[in-house]
Amino acid sequence: MNEVVGRDDLLLLTLDTLRHDVAVELAAAGRIPNLARHLPGGAWEERHAPGSFTYASHQAMFAGFLPTPARPGPHPRLFAARFAGSETTAGRTYVFDTPDLVSGLAAAGYRTVCIGGVGFFNKQGALGDVLPGMFQESHWEPAFGVASPTSFEAQVARAEQVVAALPAEQRLFLFLNASALHQPNWFHLPGATAGAGDTRATHAAALEYIDRHIGRLLTAMSSRRRCFAIVCSDHGTTYGDDGYTGHRLAHEAVWTVPYAHFFLEPSA
């Protein structure tokens, strides 16, 4: 990462609430071809989330604690704050001297941009301003939120505008929190109704919706130079699993998440 930072643009895309099992099933069945073509070996890596809901997980990720590989460690991290005694900081880790990765990348000359999705990024109250407030530039509008059936399209369009407006020499760290998978997601499955509510099937349909539009985002992020992309879930969610519904709880479906990182080669 010490070679990547300062050379490449960076993308962190969190697919908010995406379950690992659903992500794996769709990739294996060929239902998310645009994402799968970038996944190493065409498959997601199984990892453990650093938090059981959006706010906690993103606070950890922005401190350098991305989802942890779901196997015995320790596992050297891509990014880490300088911290005496850290057992997951290695020679290949990019170490920053600020309280969070976002300001660390800004100090390294990156333009840091947040395109929010779920309520913790809506800037409509003090709590909703904490995470986007870490960035030099942040965007949120109702069209990006959980209630919008076209949220990801709108977010991608804003990302395209952000990229197009940057000077060619300016490095970019773009963070996008995709809200489409979060409840309510019933409207992504043809024939589903609000009365029937969200299900594992509507969750899967929301991931297919994201896949239909993700190519535009990846093209934009590789339009200027090579981009290092991290795509992962911040936590999963339950749909009646063992009697549980939702997240912010300790269930395997919440703690187990899909993860991938890969390079996007310049498209121009």
Buried (B, 14 or more C-beta within 10 A) or exposed (E): BEEBBEEBBBBBBBBBBBBBBBBBBBBEEEBBBBBBEBBEEEBBBBBBBBBBBBBBBBBBBBBBBBBBBBEEEEBBBBBBBEEEEBEBBBEEBBBBEBEBBBBBBBEBEBBBBBBBBBBBBBBEEEEBBBBBEBBBEBBBBEBBBBEBBBBBBBBBBBBBEBBEEBEEEEBBBBBBBBBBBBBBBBBBBEEBEEEEBBBBBBBBBBBBBBBEBBBBBBBBBBBBBBBBBBBBBBBBBBBEBEEBEBBEBEBBBBBBBBBBBBEBEEEE
